[in-house]
């Protein structure tokens, strides 16, 4: 491992000090908003496809902006959209014209929102009739904006009836009755009115809307080019590193309140033991500063108030489940999200040991050289599993959306001698191979990689490379997500004027496409598994090809590489697996249920209470059955937790580990992966 540790290569090295660019006297005459627009457009010139996409930006940005502020087509009228669309074509990259357009759009939006607020209040003032035979099309793509105010009122009435009915049905289920009372209906209407007013108030926010506007400009180049205001960049960093500074509590919105959903083991709140799951947070104060009322505040804003530098104090006014109001002071500290990191277990079947590594993301903190990262964790996992003389390893990348390109390359390299892992191409057509620099192979036994529709980016780099080398058998849904692009984070710097210094945020920009070593892009196409299993997500339209503005699939020249020599009889193993799948009532049931859900989701939703209850019940039963069947194998696997980092366990963590082991033991997809490993040992 010494040689391995010395070969540290950082592939994401495109850092642009955009904030340090010279500000001309002309720039100094710009407002904050105008300056940000200019900086965003200047920075987007680094985009992989800038030269041939830029001409389409006005139309794309307009569509994305409208979709981001009125996705259900309930506020604007059709005439508003037609008028604004004409104007949007004339304003590309002129910051003053764009800001003028933004202002006009938001003025119309505010007018339509206030109009909608009055419409909703009038509709919800009186009882609604749920015995009419009518339906609503919930997919906005299948309907247009309302032609006029009367059409808008008609749409709002249907939308509100749908929202009320979805609150009534669970009440009827709890009461085990086929009808509702007038009181039930009134309570549901009041709840929907509160929800609607809260939703409307949050949209009446210039800063929120302007950030959406900038985000729409960025994402018009492709879906993975994004604008992060300062607070969203913090969330991105947490996802990449698995750590943050705060108190260690997961929060959720419940109506107008913020509720503590879970206390994170090992965090400041867990160590202090005063804040509990179920507590309602009413106010947040910074040390001895006056408290801020957080009732009716979005959960994201509350989280930003509570997070802060380690060693500082935050004081929470909370209401306990028994009604008691208490103030809880907590000293912030570093919080480690263990759920973000690799987990390892040992599976025993047919007198052989099989290793299982679950990798939720390719995590790495680029700001800290010595921080925890996915590569070293997977390396330690492999070494720990080798102590058990495992006859195969399952690497589970299901729902792994990617992360660090460096770790995708280095983890792939743990399973092969040195060689190319992925090829990348930049915006001027320059192509290069990124190789595993380490000649040592740390595990050379049977290997299965589990994937699904949510496996993306770095997950696809690894699974594609191991498939091209014929090093592993890839097992999962019909294809992976299909994200074949590389992004970098570009700091936009700050806006400085009249002694003010306002951070502008960060752009995540697509600067390269990556390609398999066989020359194919994974863009839109994804990775096609060697063995396909019926997927519980088959009814969800997910994948790069389902997004609005994906880059295209293409190919380049293959890299030179040597196939893995310890080959297995893939066709024979595939046949064994297909036979098990065909004769499995569980997989057949999942396949049937997913088709049923897909059919239901494509139908209009009934607004008649009896038909709606049946519709709701069918969907609920099908969804619950799919979830149940995934963990409904006849036999249970013998699974043992592996503490690959020798960290020991706190009680809360131990309970979570036991729950996780229980899930693994019943997971039919893992069971089939185990069977494939056994077949690989025989053939």
VOMI-656178 format. One line per field, with one value per residue (C-alpha): residue number from 1; residue in three letters; z negated, x, y negated. Coordinates in pm, whole numbers, plus 50000, padded with zeros to 5 digits. Each point is the difference from the previous one (the first is absolute). Example, Ala and Ser with C-alpha at 12.3 -4.5 7.8 and 13.67 -1.06 7.14 Angstrom:
// residues 2
resi: (1,2)
resn: (ALA,SER)
zz: (49220,50066)
xx: (51230,50137)
yy: (50450,49656)
END
This chain:
// residues 683
resi: (1,2,3,4,5,6,7,8,9,10,11,12,13,14,15,16,17,18,19,20,21,22,23,24,25,26,27,28,29,30,31,32,33,34,35,36,37,38,39,40,41,42,43,44,45,46,47,48,49,50,51,52,53,54,55,56,57,58,59,60,61,62,63,64,65,66,67,68,69,70,71,72,73,74,75,76,77,78,79,80,81,82,83,84,85,86,87,88,89,90,91,92,93,94,95,96,97,98,99,100,101,102,103,104,105,106,107,108,109,110,111,112,113,114,115,116,117,118,119,120,121,122,123,124,125,126,127,128,129,130,131,132,133,134,135,136,137,138,139,140,141,142,143,144,145,146,147,148,149,150,151,152,153,154,155,156,157,158,159,160,161,162,163,164,165,166,167,168,169,170,171,172,173,174,175,176,177,178,179,180,181,182,183,184,185,186,187,188,189,190,191,192,193,194,195,196,197,198,199,200,201,202,203,204,205,206,207,208,209,210,211,212,213,214,215,216,217,218,219,220,221,222,223,224,225,226,227,228,229,230,231,232,233,234,235,236,237,238,239,240,241,242,243,244,245,246,247,248,249,250,251,252,253,254,255,256,257,258,259,260,261,262,263,264,265,266,267,268,269,270,271,272,273,274,275,276,277,278,279,280,281,282,283,284,285,286,287,288,289,290,291,292,293,294,295,296,297,298,299,300,301,302,303,304,305,306,307,308,309,310,311,312,313,314,315,316,317,318,319,320,321,322,323,324,325,326,327,328,329,330,331,332,333,334,335,336,337,338,339,340,341,342,343,344,345,346,347,348,349,350,351,352,353,354,355,356,357,358,359,360,361,362,363,364,365,366,367,368,369,370,371,372,373,374,375,376,377,378,379,380,381,382,383,384,385,386,387,388,389,390,391,392,393,394,395,396,397,398,399,400,401,402,403,404,405,406,407,408,409,410,411,412,413,414,415,416,417,418,419,420,421,422,423,424,425,426,427,428,429,430,431,432,433,434,435,436,437,438,439,440,441,442,443,444,445,446,447,448,449,450,451,452,453,454,455,456,457,458,459,460,461,462,463,464,465,466,467,468,469,470,471,472,473,474,475,476,477,478,479,480,481,482,483,484,485,486,487,488,489,490,491,492,493,494,495,496,497,498,499,500,501,502,503,504,505,506,507,508,509,510,511,512,513,514,515,516,517,518,519,520,521,522,523,524,525,526,527,528,529,530,531,532,533,534,535,536,537,538,539,540,541,542,543,544,545,546,547,548,549,550,551,552,553,554,555,556,557,558,559,560,561,562,563,564,565,566,567,568,569,570,571,572,573,574,575,576,577,578,579,580,581,582,583,584,585,586,587,588,589,590,591,592,593,594,595,596,597,598,599,600,601,602,603,604,605,606,607,608,609,610,611,612,613,614,615,616,617,618,619,620,621,622,623,624,625,626,627,628,629,630,631,632,633,634,635,636,637,638,639,640,641,642,643,644,645,646,647,648,649,650,651,652,653,654,655,656,657,658,659,660,661,662,663,664,665,666,667,668,669,670,671,672,673,674,675,676,677,678,679,680,681,682,683)
resn: (UNK,UNK,UNK,UNK,UNK,UNK,UNK,UNK,UNK,UNK,UNK,UNK,UNK,UNK,UNK,UNK,UNK,UNK,UNK,UNK,UNK,UNK,UNK,UNK,UNK,UNK,UNK,UNK,UNK,UNK,UNK,UNK,UNK,UNK,UNK,UNK,UNK,UNK,UNK,UNK,UNK,UNK,UNK,UNK,UNK,UNK,UNK,UNK,UNK,UNK,UNK,UNK,UNK,UNK,UNK,UNK,UNK,UNK,UNK,UNK,UNK,UNK,UNK,UNK,UNK,UNK,UNK,UNK,UNK,UNK,UNK,UNK,UNK,UNK,UNK,UNK,UNK,UNK,UNK,UNK,UNK,UNK,UNK,UNK,UNK,UNK,UNK,UNK,UNK,UNK,UNK,UNK,UNK,UNK,UNK,UNK,UNK,UNK,UNK,UNK,UNK,UNK,UNK,UNK,UNK,UNK,UNK,UNK,UNK,UNK,UNK,UNK,UNK,UNK,UNK,UNK,UNK,UNK,UNK,UNK,UNK,UNK,UNK,UNK,UNK,UNK,UNK,UNK,UNK,UNK,UNK,UNK,UNK,UNK,UNK,UNK,UNK,UNK,UNK,UNK,UNK,UNK,UNK,UNK,UNK,UNK,UNK,UNK,UNK,UNK,UNK,UNK,UNK,UNK,UNK,UNK,UNK,UNK,UNK,UNK,UNK,UNK,UNK,UNK,UNK,UNK,UNK,UNK,UNK,UNK,UNK,UNK,UNK,UNK,UNK,UNK,UNK,UNK,UNK,UNK,UNK,UNK,UNK,UNK,UNK,UNK,UNK,UNK,UNK,UNK,UNK,UNK,UNK,UNK,UNK,UNK,UNK,UNK,UNK,UNK,UNK,UNK,UNK,UNK,UNK,UNK,UNK,UNK,UNK,UNK,UNK,UNK,UNK,UNK,UNK,UNK,UNK,UNK,UNK,UNK,UNK,UNK,UNK,UNK,UNK,UNK,UNK,UNK,UNK,UNK,UNK,UNK,UNK,UNK,UNK,UNK,UNK,UNK,UNK,UNK,UNK,UNK,UNK,UNK,UNK,UNK,UNK,UNK,UNK,UNK,UNK,UNK,UNK,UNK,UNK,UNK,UNK,UNK,UNK,UNK,UNK,UNK,UNK,UNK,UNK,UNK,UNK,UNK,UNK,UNK,UNK,UNK,UNK,UNK,UNK,UNK,UNK,UNK,UNK,UNK,UNK,UNK,UNK,UNK,UNK,UNK,UNK,UNK,UNK,UNK,UNK,UNK,UNK,UNK,UNK,UNK,UNK,UNK,UNK,UNK,UNK,UNK,UNK,UNK,UNK,UNK,UNK,UNK,UNK,UNK,UNK,UNK,UNK,UNK,UNK,UNK,UNK,UNK,UNK,UNK,UNK,UNK,UNK,UNK,UNK,UNK,UNK,UNK,UNK,UNK,UNK,UNK,UNK,UNK,UNK,UNK,UNK,UNK,UNK,UNK,UNK,UNK,UNK,UNK,UNK,UNK,UNK,UNK,UNK,UNK,UNK,UNK,UNK,UNK,UNK,UNK,UNK,UNK,UNK,UNK,UNK,UNK,UNK,UNK,UNK,UNK,UNK,UNK,UNK,UNK,UNK,UNK,UNK,UNK,UNK,UNK,UNK,UNK,UNK,UNK,UNK,UNK,UNK,UNK,UNK,UNK,UNK,UNK,UNK,UNK,UNK,UNK,UNK,UNK,UNK,UNK,UNK,UNK,UNK,UNK,UNK,UNK,UNK,UNK,UNK,UNK,UNK,UNK,UNK,UNK,UNK,UNK,UNK,UNK,UNK,UNK,UNK,UNK,UNK,UNK,UNK,UNK,UNK,UNK,UNK,UNK,UNK,UNK,UNK,UNK,UNK,UNK,UNK,UNK,UNK,UNK,UNK,UNK,UNK,UNK,UNK,UNK,UNK,UNK,UNK,UNK,UNK,UNK,UNK,UNK,UNK,UNK,UNK,UNK,UNK,UNK,UNK,UNK,UNK,UNK,UNK,UNK,UNK,UNK,UNK,UNK,UNK,UNK,UNK,UNK,UNK,UNK,UNK,UNK,UNK,UNK,UNK,UNK,UNK,UNK,UNK,UNK,UNK,UNK,UNK,UNK,UNK,UNK,UNK,UNK,UNK,UNK,UNK,UNK,UNK,UNK,UNK,UNK,UNK,UNK,UNK,UNK,UNK,UNK,UNK,UNK,UNK,UNK,UNK,UNK,UNK,UNK,UNK,UNK,UNK,UNK,UNK,UNK,UNK,UNK,UNK,UNK,UNK,UNK,UNK,UNK,UNK,UNK,UNK,UNK,UNK,UNK,UNK,UNK,UNK,UNK,UNK,UNK,UNK,UNK,UNK,UNK,UNK,UNK,UNK,UNK,UNK,UNK,UNK,UNK,UNK,UNK,UNK,UNK,UNK,UNK,UNK,UNK,UNK,UNK,UNK,UNK,UNK,UNK,UNK,UNK,UNK,UNK,UNK,UNK,UNK,UNK,UNK,UNK,UNK,UNK,UNK,UNK,UNK,UNK,UNK,UNK,UNK,UNK,UNK,UNK,UNK,UNK,UNK,UNK,UNK,UNK,UNK,UNK,UNK,UNK,UNK,UNK,UNK,UNK,UNK,UNK,UNK,UNK,UNK,UNK,UNK,UNK,UNK,UNK,UNK,UNK,UNK,UNK,UNK,UNK,UNK,UNK,UNK,UNK,UNK,UNK,UNK,UNK,UNK,UNK,UNK,UNK,UNK,UNK,UNK,UNK,UNK,UNK,UNK,UNK,UNK,UNK,UNK,UNK,UNK,UNK,UNK,UNK,UNK,UNK,UNK,UNK,UNK,UNK,UNK,UNK,UNK,UNK,UNK,UNK,UNK,UNK,UNK,UNK,UNK,UNK,UNK,UNK,UNK,UNK,UNK,UNK,UNK,UNK,UNK,UNK,UNK,UNK,UNK,UNK,UNK,UNK,UNK,UNK,UNK,UNK,UNK)
zz: (50000,49958,50375,50038,49747,50166,50336,49918,50317,50001,50325,49931,50013,50207,49750,50128,49772,50159,49698,50045,50348,50044,49960,50255,49945,50228,49776,49695,50145,49996,49728,49806,50220,50326,49888,49906,50341,50173,49788,50063,50377,50003,49796,50213,50296,49848,50060,50203,50264,49986,50369,50130,49713,49924,50286,49838,49653,50007,50080,49765,49709,50036,49994,49697,49810,50054,49906,49680,49881,50137,50062,49960,50236,49737,49986,50348,50279,50351,50126,49736,50117,50367,49929,49780,50240,50283,49782,49870,50349,50014,49676,50014,49800,49962,49621,49990,50247,49814,49666,50156,50135,49658,49835,50253,49956,49621,50008,50210,49773,49684,50155,50097,49661,49807,50241,49932,49625,50022,50228,49758,49696,50170,50115,49656,49819,50054,49998,50318,50187,50026,50158,50348,50269,50100,50027,50008,50217,49753,50261,50102,50323,50115,49959,50090,49791,49946,50284,49768,49641,50022,50123,49721,49738,50146,49979,49645,49885,50132,49853,49659,50010,50070,49705,49765,50112,49936,49642,49954,50115,49728,49739,50131,49994,49638,49903,50215,50162,50362,49946,49844,49760,50062,49729,50180,50324,49828,49824,50328,50176,49723,50018,50379,49969,49754,50228,50302,49821,49876,50351,50144,49735,50069,50369,49927,49946,50243,49884,50035,50351,50114,49892,50203,50296,49984,49951,50313,50205,49876,50048,50353,50108,49856,49699,49793,50038,49694,49801,49626,49773,49701,49782,50273,50051,49632,50065,50300,49789,49736,50265,50131,49662,49764,49731,49889,49699,49803,49728,50172,50038,50302,50033,50200,50062,49851,50101,49867,49753,50013,49835,49894,50200,49880,49781,50185,49793,49875,50068,49745,49943,49945,49749,49812,49991,49950,50353,50104,50310,49997,49852,50181,50053,49946,49984,50078,49839,50060,49652,49808,50304,50016,50121,50349,50030,50245,50011,50367,50111,50271,49855,50211,49838,49652,50072,50105,49671,49798,50188,49914,49911,49756,49648,50032,49814,50135,49772,50104,49855,50038,49912,49860,50089,49657,50078,49782,50149,49929,50122,50095,50046,50220,50086,50370,50114,50290,50102,50190,50211,49975,50244,50266,49969,50116,49794,50005,49906,50035,50155,49947,50236,50115,49768,50174,49889,50225,49938,50041,50036,50016,50143,49989,50183,50115,49713,49955,49837,50247,49743,49756,50120,49693,49996,50039,50362,50188,50142,49670,49840,50281,49980,49624,50062,50250,49760,49715,50217,50117,49636,50029,50315,50204,50327,50158,49941,50077,50052,49965,50194,50005,49954,50008,50190,50039,49849,50041,50338,49828,49774,50289,50170,49689,49875,50345,49976,49680,50207,50301,50075,50143,50316,50137,49805,50185,50286,49986,50272,49951,50189,50266,50077,49814,49874,49738,49801,49623,49877,49679,49907,49752,50153,49702,50000,49643,50065,50292,49911,50134,50004,50050,50029,49916,50176,50073,50180,49731,50041,50177,50102,49795,49947,50377,50048,49762,50121,50368,49949,49812,50265,50288,49836,49938,49643,49842,50075,49994,49860,49977,50180,50378,49996,49767,49988,50299,49868,50208,49914,49764,49804,49812,49734,50093,49729,50133,49738,49843,50087,49855,49992,49743,49735,50048,50089,50099,50104,50340,49963,50204,50345,50062,50369,50238,50151,50131,50121,49892,50209,49930,50093,50284,50146,49916,49802,49708,50067,50025,50079,49656,49925,50107,49737,50096,49797,49980,49700,49986,49849,49732,50161,50350,49970,49924,50302,49885,50191,50195,50313,49805,49905,50196,50154,49990,50213,50277,50007,50220,50033,50027,50080,49749,49758,50001,49714,49910,49907,49659,50028,49721,50203,49899,50227,50026,50232,49776,49685,50175,50094,49641,49874,50263,49910,49631,50091,50230,49735,49716,49897,49816,50307,50207,49740,49995,50379,50001,49723,50169,50322,49804,49835,50334,50153,49705,50007,50368,49926,49887,49625,49903,49787,49904,49642,50061,50317,49841,49702,50235,50208,49687,49854,50320,50013,49630,50005,50310,49854,49664,50170,50211,49686,49813,50280,50028,49650,50023,50089,49868,49837,49799,50072,49718,49967,49761,49951,50082,49814,50273,49839,49649,49856,49752,49967,49799,49897,50256,50277,49894,50027,50348,50104,49885,50196,50309,49966,49971,50325,50182,49886,50166,50314,50305,50223,49766,49980,50378,49997,49744,50225,50292,49791,49915,50372,50079,49759,50177,50359)
xx: (50000,50300,50049,49625,49993,50288,49824,49744,49867,49745,49806,49758,50258,49820,49977,49895,50048,49706,49955,50348,49934,50065,49693,50004,49852,49717,49933,49985,49689,49815,49757,50057,49748,50148,50351,49901,49835,50319,50224,49779,50006,50376,50059,49765,50234,50206,49709,50075,49737,49997,50079,49694,49752,50025,49765,49720,50039,49722,49728,50139,50055,49648,49842,50206,49926,49625,50010,50192,49751,49673,50060,49632,49880,49769,50112,50071,49746,50078,50014,50259,50227,49965,50082,50301,50133,50020,50196,50235,50146,50142,50194,50278,50314,49903,49988,49785,49746,49995,49939,49722,49848,50031,49826,49715,49957,49991,49758,49759,50062,49926,49679,49896,50102,49790,49715,50044,50003,49657,49871,50120,49852,49660,49999,50098,49747,49715,49969,50112,49799,50194,49721,50022,50146,50305,50377,50317,50309,50288,50276,50050,50169,49661,49816,50057,49983,49643,49861,49830,49894,49696,50217,50246,49724,49886,50356,50050,49676,50114,50350,49859,49746,50286,50200,49701,49912,50357,49964,49652,50081,50264,49751,49738,50254,50092,49633,49938,49696,49887,49869,50121,49831,49938,50257,50258,49940,50020,50326,50150,49898,50154,50323,50019,49933,50290,50228,49900,50054,50340,50099,49889,50179,50326,49975,49958,50373,50224,50319,49850,49873,50325,50199,49757,50053,50381,49966,49785,50265,50266,49794,49900,50347,49933,49823,50316,50121,49858,50015,50051,49926,50237,49768,49939,50376,50019,49745,50202,50317,49819,49888,50357,50174,49742,50087,49884,50013,49679,49807,49924,49623,49787,49702,49678,49705,49665,49751,50128,50236,50353,50026,50311,49984,50318,50304,50319,50213,50326,49902,49981,49624,50044,50280,49802,49682,49751,49862,49788,49826,49643,50091,49856,50245,49829,50293,50373,50251,50373,50159,49863,49840,49621,49820,49851,49646,50014,49630,49893,50365,50123,50209,50301,50009,49969,50289,50217,49924,50094,50317,50314,50365,50112,50039,49725,49669,49647,49696,49683,49658,49810,49662,50019,49735,49840,49958,50286,50198,50375,50313,50283,50351,50227,50366,50043,50256,50102,49724,50084,49724,50090,49720,50209,50289,50072,49855,50128,49864,50086,49744,50024,49826,50073,50302,50173,50060,49898,50085,49742,50100,49728,50131,49739,50220,50355,50070,50309,50079,50227,50078,50156,50270,49970,49621,49803,49945,49830,50318,50176,49679,49943,50367,49966,49676,50173,50289,49757,49799,50312,50058,49681,50128,49705,49928,49842,49909,49676,50047,49659,49968,49621,49874,50361,49976,50375,50244,50376,50142,50331,49841,49818,50337,50189,49732,49983,50377,49972,49857,50238,50370,50087,49823,49750,49675,49823,50057,49908,49951,49994,49827,50272,49990,50318,49970,50207,49987,50001,50187,50021,50362,50040,50126,49876,49662,49866,49726,49994,49707,49641,49837,49638,49900,49636,49846,49659,49842,50131,50365,50161,50321,50292,49796,49976,50372,50086,49740,50077,50376,49962,49755,50231,50292,49762,50119,49654,49643,49772,49655,49692,49724,49980,50251,50167,49915,50208,50198,50317,50130,50258,49937,50223,49907,50084,49993,49835,50169,49824,49822,50187,49838,49972,50192,49775,50132,49730,50098,49852,49989,50138,49942,50024,50090,50026,50351,50059,49824,50131,50014,50043,50331,49812,49930,49628,49860,49774,49810,49625,50077,50136,50156,49802,50040,50114,49713,49673,49767,49639,50021,49772,50056,49890,49688,50198,50119,50361,50325,50205,49791,49688,50151,49920,50333,50250,50313,50003,50149,50306,50311,50376,50293,50038,50294,50258,49943,50054,49703,49993,50157,49814,49680,49675,49745,49767,49744,49961,49973,49750,49782,49999,49893,49728,49856,49980,49837,49742,49900,49996,49645,50146,50166,49689,49783,50224,49987,49618,49962,50233,49799,49680,50140,50123,49654,49833,50243,49923,49626,49822,49933,49631,49843,49702,50066,49905,50208,50285,50005,50022,50270,50197,49961,50122,50311,50070,49964,50219,50271,49997,50011,50301,50181,49898,50096,50351,50061,49780,50244,49900,50336,50203,50366,50247,50148,50262,50105,50366,50162,50257,50134,50024,49803,49784,49629,49783,49662,49804,50240,49983,49620,50024,50255,49769,49712,50221,50113,49635,49921,50291,49898,49657,50101,49916,50239,50291,49889,50019,50343,50111,49872,50194,50320,49945,49954,50321,50187,49866,50040)
yy: (50000,49765,49971,49952,49717,49818,49992,49734,49843,49721,49996,49716,49724,49738,49718,49658,49702,49826,49776,49856,49862,49632,49780,49721,49657,50110,50302,49773,49836,50332,50102,50324,50182,49866,50083,50357,50052,49880,50223,50301,49952,49939,50316,50211,49945,50283,50243,50312,49921,49618,49951,50184,49967,49627,49902,50205,49849,49734,50254,50264,49760,49863,50347,50104,49678,50024,50369,49920,49737,50143,50370,50092,49723,49858,49634,49860,49972,50121,49640,49910,50281,49907,49634,50081,50263,49745,49760,50270,50054,49647,49980,50260,49904,49631,49970,49686,50140,50333,49830,49795,50322,50168,49703,50007,50377,49980,49704,50207,50301,49799,49873,50354,50143,49746,50070,50373,49941,49838,50276,50270,49823,49970,50364,50132,49781,50247,50382,50174,50263,50326,50202,49848,50222,49795,50045,49791,50041,49971,50004,49633,50113,50133,49666,49636,49684,49873,49785,49749,49932,50228,50288,49925,50015,50332,50140,49871,50158,50338,49963,49907,50282,50239,49863,50017,50352,50121,49878,50147,50354,50071,49870,50241,50283,49928,49997,50311,49841,49960,49647,49676,49760,49630,49931,50218,49810,49661,50090,50122,49676,49789,50199,49962,49625,49966,50203,49790,49669,50119,50108,49665,49792,50181,49919,49628,49967,49809,50171,50347,49920,49835,50307,50212,49768,50032,50376,50023,49820,50244,50316,49898,50117,50347,50145,50040,49642,49827,49678,50038,49704,50005,50210,50261,50040,50100,50276,50120,50015,50207,50249,50029,50034,50152,49743,49657,49768,49971,50183,50333,50010,50084,49767,50011,49771,50096,49734,49669,50168,50140,50341,50190,50321,50166,49933,50097,50243,49851,49637,49713,50045,50376,49940,49735,50215,49714,49961,50300,50132,49866,49660,49695,49711,49664,49755,49994,49762,49953,50014,49698,49833,49951,50315,50028,50141,50293,50088,50001,49978,50243,50281,49898,49655,50151,50238,49706,49824,50308,50093,49808,50012,50269,49863,49738,50017,50020,49982,50182,49927,50326,50141,50351,50262,49943,49627,49874,49707,50012,49820,50235,49855,50215,49947,50072,50254,50219,50240,50318,50152,50368,50080,49821,50246,50354,50285,50356,50340,50366,50237,50377,50242,50356,50011,49710,49640,49712,49635,49724,49632,49735,49672,49718,49744,49931,49761,49783,49665,49821,49732,50248,50242,50223,50020,50319,50106,50281,50155,50059,50127,50254,50102,50060,50189,50231,50064,50076,50240,50182,50097,50210,50176,49874,50180,49695,49636,49816,49624,49836,49673,49988,49642,49874,49672,49957,49753,49979,50104,50069,50259,50167,50053,50106,50242,50161,50039,50203,50287,49995,49951,49659,49889,49746,49958,49720,49757,49630,49740,49623,49719,49972,50373,50097,50359,50179,50323,49995,50305,50195,49918,50285,50330,50200,50174,50015,50255,50246,50227,50012,49657,49889,49633,49923,49696,49851,49702,49764,50107,49706,49826,50142,50320,50035,49936,50283,50250,49926,50045,50329,50120,49906,50182,50296,49973,50002,50098,49696,50082,49779,49811,49961,49714,49753,49628,49888,49701,49988,49654,49847,49682,49755,49744,49642,49734,49684,49781,49701,49680,49703,49658,49721,50198,50305,50343,50248,50356,50081,50377,50288,50145,50373,50018,50296,49980,50353,50312,50337,50315,50367,50156,50174,49653,49972,49711,50085,49676,50077,50367,50093,50338,50306,50276,50350,50144,49804,50031,49869,49652,49853,49657,50102,49781,49683,49796,49967,49958,49748,50061,49892,49662,49686,49902,50287,50003,50262,50350,50044,50214,49955,50228,50288,49996,50277,50243,50365,50219,50165,50345,50181,50004,50165,50166,49702,50164,50303,49785,49773,50299,50129,49657,49956,50340,49900,49668,50163,50252,49744,49902,49700,49847,50075,49827,49691,49982,50019,49741,49750,50031,49941,49685,49868,50048,49825,49707,49938,49966,49680,49995,50040,49725,50214,50116,50364,50032,49806,50238,50297,49828,49906,50349,50168,49780,50039,50379,50031,49773,50179,50339,49900,49884,50314,50239,49852,50132,50308,50276,50342,50051,49751,49944,50052,49648,49864,49637,49927,49709,49940,49680,50148,49708,50187,49923,49763,50140,49793,50104,50365,49995,49846,50263,50280,49847,49976,50363,50101,49818,50165,50346,49961,49804,50214,49804,50068,50363,50032,49831,50261,50279,49852,49992,50369,50076,49808,50224,50308,49881)
END
